[in-house]
Amino acid sequence: MSVSAQNGTKVDNEANGVHGKKRREWRVEVSRRARQTYNPLRTIIEFMDIKPNPKKSLIPLSIGDPTVFGNLKACPEIQNAVIQAASDHSNNGYSQLIGSKAAREAIANHMNRAQHSITPDDVYIVNGCSGAVEMSIVALANPGQNILCPRPGYSIFQTVTQALDIEMRQYNLLPDQKWEADLKQMESLIDENTVAIVVINPSNPCGSVFSRSHLEDVIALAEKYFLPIIADEIYEHIVFPGKKFYSLAPLSKNVPVLQCGGVSKRYLAPGWRLGWIVINDRGGVLKDVKDGLAKLSGVPLCANTVIQGALPAILKNTPQSFYDEVNGKLHVNIPKKKLRKPETNKKKFFFQRTATVAFEMLSEIEGMKPVMPEGAMYMMVGIDLTLFPEFKDGLAFIKALVEEESVFGLPGECFCYPNYIRIVITIPEEKMREACERIGVFCANHRSNTAVDHADSDDPPCK
């Protein structure tokens, strides 16, 4: 209410439309953020009109969920920790916004065994590693600023930045150099609006594992331009023999690192949705960012409290034999008759063994060029589309492959990398062999004797 200047009567401003015109019909519009939010990986899988061949069972080589095939399971100690936590009524309520003290202490103690130097106050528990990635980006970048991300790279970075009007600038990974980053090209992308460099190691989708020297080169570049690093290290414990994983934070003396991790891959429980951001500050430059993360944690209120309650026991009681089994250190010899090359009849880790089978079989298919991974759960396979002129891109190739042979990999377009597909290597070996055989049949049926060039573009299908 206000008083009229003319006659002193009270006027109902709201009733008279002083605050603007009122709606007189239904007109509910989607928000710009919702309209701009797009996860190419999940959208292609769940919403595209792709129908497998009903005469052949589907072999899904698409989703990085290690539980899909039933051959990889959490051990009893992990399951029992969750059962006990669910039985404890103290885990039914909210925790502190950034996570319970006990869970954060457990993470800090566990990581400090691997040459980290953090306290529970440096740990922020969130809903899954994807949640950790999103919160890290939101805490560092404003609309109009940019972050540097790898190409090919996991789709969550595109999804988050696009929704928030943050520019994602992509530095190239080089397939002929074991997917190392093109550091010269990376440096050319940096300007005054760049706020962070993203490093995914081990890589999704490439399965590469960076050497210490290469990581030190990335750190040197970040130090030169005073840029923090967002380190997505969710696959840190899945590394093939002969390779060693180096976490970025212990290598860095001056560059702050926001390390993103979680329970989904190592403990074979992606549905539990528990992840974390570990702040490895240098010189106190992330003080305001830590305050910002604490405030952002107030939006979801807290992460899954049952899994938080189970986490100390999971980290303490899980036997080394479980980790060994996941990485396949309980070696199994591959029968010679099932191998393409005699020299590969060696003891292999589970993921490495499956990857080796796929690499050898796909290498024999004209038009396929697989890149052998060194860790994680994936392999990138190049497609020479000039030999398959009826398909304009990898998406069309995959669609036909599913409809004819019921083999579903992800087109490289999901990772801003055309002319490639990504396949998972968590599948049982016999299923991988069958999948590769079907791919071979498909390629033989569609390969042309006359190569046709497709119109290539320097710009990837990611904006």
N, C-alpha and C positions, 0 to 999 in steps of 0.2 A: 504494500500500500504506500502511496505518496499523497501529498497535499497539493491540490490544484492551485496554481499561482493566481488565478482569476477570482475564484469565489471561496477558496479555502476548503472545498469539499474533498473528501478522500477518493482517490481513483485507484482502481485495481489494475495496475499496469499489465500484469500477466494476462488477465482476462481480455484486455484491449489490444493484446498483441505487441506490446512494447518490446518484448524480448525476441521478436521475429515472427514470421508467418508460421502458422501451424499446418501440419500435414492434414490433407483432406481425403487421402486415399492411401492404400497400402503401397509402399515403395521401399522395400527393404533391400539394400544393396550390400554386396560383399565388400569387405574392407580391402584396401589396396594390398596390405600385407598378405592377407589370405589369397588374394588373386595372384600375387607374385610368388607364392610358395609352391615349389614344384620339385619333387624328388624323382628325377628321371629313372633311377634304378627301380624303385618300388612301383612307380606308375607303369612302366613298361611291363613288369611282371604281372601286376594285378589287374590292370585295366585294358591292356591291349587285347584285341579280338584275335587271339592266337589259339587254335584248336589242334591239339596233338593228334597224330594218326591213331585212330581207335584200335587199329590192329597191332600196335606196338606199345608196350608199356613206356611211360614217360621216364626219361632219365634227366632229372633236373641238375644241371651244372651251373645254376645261376645264383642262388642265395648263399651267402657266407654264414650259414647257420650249421655249426658242426654236429647238431643233434638230428639233422634231417634223416639220415640213413640208418640211425640206430646203432651204428658201429662204434660211436664215441659217446661215452657216458660219464657223468660225474661219479666219483668214487663214493663208497659208503660213508667215509669220514665227512665229506662235504655235505651229503644228504642229511646225515645225522645232526650236523651242526645247525642246519636250517630247521629240522624238526624240533630240536631242543629250543631254538630261539622262538619258534612259533608257539611252543608250549609255555614259554615264559611271558606272563602277562605284562611284564614291564616293557616289552617291545611292541605293544599294541598302540601306544600313543605316539605323538610327535617327538622327534628328537630335536636337538639344537638345529637351527637353520642350516648350518654348514656341516652338520653330521654329528653323531654322538662322539663324545670324547674318547670312549673306549675304541670305537672303530677307527677314529683318526690316529690314535696312538698305535694301533695295530698296523695300519698302513705305513706310518712313519718308521716304526721299528723294522718292519719287513723290508722297506726300501733302503734303509740305512745299511743293511747288510751288503748291498751292492754299490757301495762307495758314494751313496748320496749323503747329504748332510742337511736333514730337514727336521722340523719339530711338528707336533700335531697341529699347531697353529698355521702351518703352511699347507694343510690338507683341507680341501673342500669336497665333500661328498655330494654327488649329484645323481640324476637318473640316467645311468648308462654313460658309456664313453661318447656317444653322440651328443648327449646332454652336456658333457664336459667341453666338447668342441664348440657347441653353440654358445655356452656361457662365456668361454674364453674370447670368442669373437665379439660378442656383445659388450664385454667389459673393456675391450681395447679400441673398437672402431665405431665411428659415427657415420651416418649417411654421407656419401660423397668421398669418404676416404677409401683406401684400398689395402688389401692384404695379398701377399704372394702365395700361390698354391701350386702344387705340382700338376703337370699334365703328362700322362694320365694320372688322375687322382680320384679319391673317393668322393661320391656325389654329395655328401652332406655339406661340404664346404660351398658348393654351388647353391644348394637349397637355402642355406642360412644367409649367405651374402645377398643373394638375389631378393629375398624377402625383405631385407633390411635396407635396401638401396646402398649397399656397400659394394664397391667394385672388386671383383675377383680377377686378379692378374695372374696369368699362368706361366710358370717357367717350365721348360721342357725337360723331360726325362729321356735319356738316350738309350734305345733298346740295344744298340750294338756296343754299348759300354756298360752293360749290366744295369741299365736304367739309372745310371748316375745323373745328377742334375747338371744341366748346362749352365755353369756358373756365370759365364760371360753374358749369356742371354738373361739370366736372373738379375744380374746387376743392372742391365739396361732397363728393367721394368721399374726400378726404384725411383721415387720422386718424393717431394716434401709431404705428400699425402699418404705415403705408405706407412702403415702402423705395425706390421708384423710379417714374419715369414713363417709359413706352415711347412713342417717336415713330417712326412708319414714314413716311419721306419720301424720295423719291416713294412714293406709297401702293400697297400691295397690300392690298386688291383694287380700290381706287377709281381709281387712276391720277392722283390729284391731286398737285400740287406746291405746297408751302406758300410763301407770300411771306416775305420777310425780317421784315417787321413782325409777322407772325403767329408766327413762330418766336421772336422776341424776347419776345412776350407769354407764350409757353409757358416760356421761360427765366426770366422774371420770376416766374412762379408757382412754378417749381421752387426758385428762390432764396428766396422768401418762406417756404417750408416746409422748406428745407434738404434737398432731394431730388435725388439724381443722376438723370441721364437716360440711358436705353438708347436709342441712335439706330440704328435699322435703316435703313441707307442703301445697300442693295445695288443699288438702281436709280438711283443718283446720276447716272449718265452717260446716262440715257435720258430726255430732257426735250424737249418740243416747242418749236418756235420761238416766240418771244414770251414764253417763261417762262425763268426762271433758277433753277438749283438753288443753294441756300445750305446748306452743311453746318452743323450745329448747333455743333460745337465751336469754330470760329473766332469765332462770334458771342457765345460765353459768356465772361464775365470771372470769374465766381465759382462757377458751377455745373459740377461735374465731369461729363464725358460719356464713356460707354462706347460707342464707335462700332463698329458691326458691318458688315463688308463681305466681299467675296470676288470670285473670278474668274468665277463662274457666268454672270452676266447680261452683263457688259460684254464678256467674251471668248467668249461663246456656248459655254460648256463646263460646264454644271451637273454633269455626271457626274464631273468631276475632283475634286470635293469638297475644295476648298481655300478656307478663309475666314480671317478675322482679327478680333480685337478690338483696337482702338486705344484706349489709356487716355489721355484728355485730362484730367489731374488739375488741380485748382485748390486751392492751399494745402495740398497734401499730404494731403487728406482720404481719398484712396483707397489710401494706403500698405498698409494691411492687406488691402484687396481685391486689390491686385496680388500680394501674397504668396499669397493664397487662390487666385488664378487659376493661379499657378505650381504650386501643389500639385494643383489639379484637373487640370492638364495631365498629371500622372503617371498618370492612369487610362488614357487611350488610348495613352500613351507618346509619341506624336507624330503629326502630320498626314502626309499623303501626301508622301514625301520626293522622289519624282521630280518632282512639280509644284513643290515648293519649289525644287528645283534649277533648274527652268526659269524660275521667276518673275523673276529679275533680267533675263534676256534678253527675256522677254515684255514687261515694263514698259519696257525700254529700246528694243527694236527694232520693236515694233508700229507701223506707219506711221499717220499721222494719217488717211490715206485710209480705213483700216479703220473707225476710229471714225465717220468721216463717213458711210460706207456703212451702218453699223448704225443710225445716227440718221437716215439717209435724206437727208443733205445733198447727195448726188448727185441733184438734183431730177429728177423725171419729171412731165411734164404729164399730167393725166387728160383723156381725150377727153370733149368736151362731151356726146356722146350717152350716155355712161355715168353722167352725173351727174343728180341729181334737181333741183338748183338751179344756175342759170347762174353765180351769184356765187362758187361754190366751185371754178370751173375755174381754180385757181391751182396754183403749184408747192407740193407738200406733202412733208414728210418721210415715210419709209416707214410708220412706225407711225401717224403723224398722218393720213396719207392713208387707211389702212385704217380707222382709227377714225372718220374723217369719213364714209366710205361707210356704216359700220355705224350711225352716229348718224343720218344722214339717212334711211336706209331703215327703221330701227326706229321713228323718230319718226312715220312715216306709218302705222304699225300701231296701230289702236285697242287700248288696253290695255297698250301698251308705253311706257315713259318712260325712255329712255337718258340718262345724264349724261356729257357729253363729257369725256374725260380730258385731262390736260395732260402726261402722261409715263408712265413705266413701260410695262407690257405688257397692261393690262387696262381694261375698261369695265364699270361697274355699270349694270344695266338694271332699272328698276322694273317690276313686274307688278301691274296692277290686278286682283286676284283676284276682286273683286266682279263682274267681267264674265265670269269663268270659274268658275261656282259648283260645277262638278263636281270641282274640285281644291281640297282643303282647305288646301294650302300649296304653297310653291315646289318642294318635293321631289317632290310628286305631279305638278306641272306639268312638271318636267324629265323625270321618268320617262316620261310619256306622249309628250313631245316626241321623246325618243330612240327610243321604240318605233314611233312613226309616221313621223317625218321624219328620223331618224338624225342629229340635231343635238344635241350634248352640251355644254351649259354647266354651270356649277356653281350649285346653289341657294344663295340667300343664307344659309340655315341653316349652311352651312360657315363663315360669317364672322360668326355671331351677328346676322344682319340679314335677317329674313324679308321676303318680298314683293319680293325682288330676285333677279337672277341675275348671275353674273360671266362675261364672255366674254373670251377672249384676243384680242389684235390683232396677233399675230405671223403670222397666217395670210395666205397670198397673197390679193390683192384679189379675184380671180375666185371663190375659195372663200368669201370673206366675203359676196360678193353672193349666191351660191347659198344660203348658210346663212340669210341674212336673208329671202330669198324663201321658203324652206321654213318659217321661223318665221311669216311672214305667212300662209301657207296653213294652218298649224296653228291659229293664232289665229282665223282666219275660220271654221274648222270647229268650234271649241269656244266661241266667244264667244256669250253669251246676250243676248237682247234685254231681259231683266229682270235687273238687277243684284241680287246677293244679298250681304249683309254677312257676312263671316267673323268669328268671335270673335277679336278681337285681344287681345294681352296686352302689358303694359308690360315684361314680363320676356322677354329673348331666350332662345333654346334653347341657352344656354351657361351652364354652372354649374361 
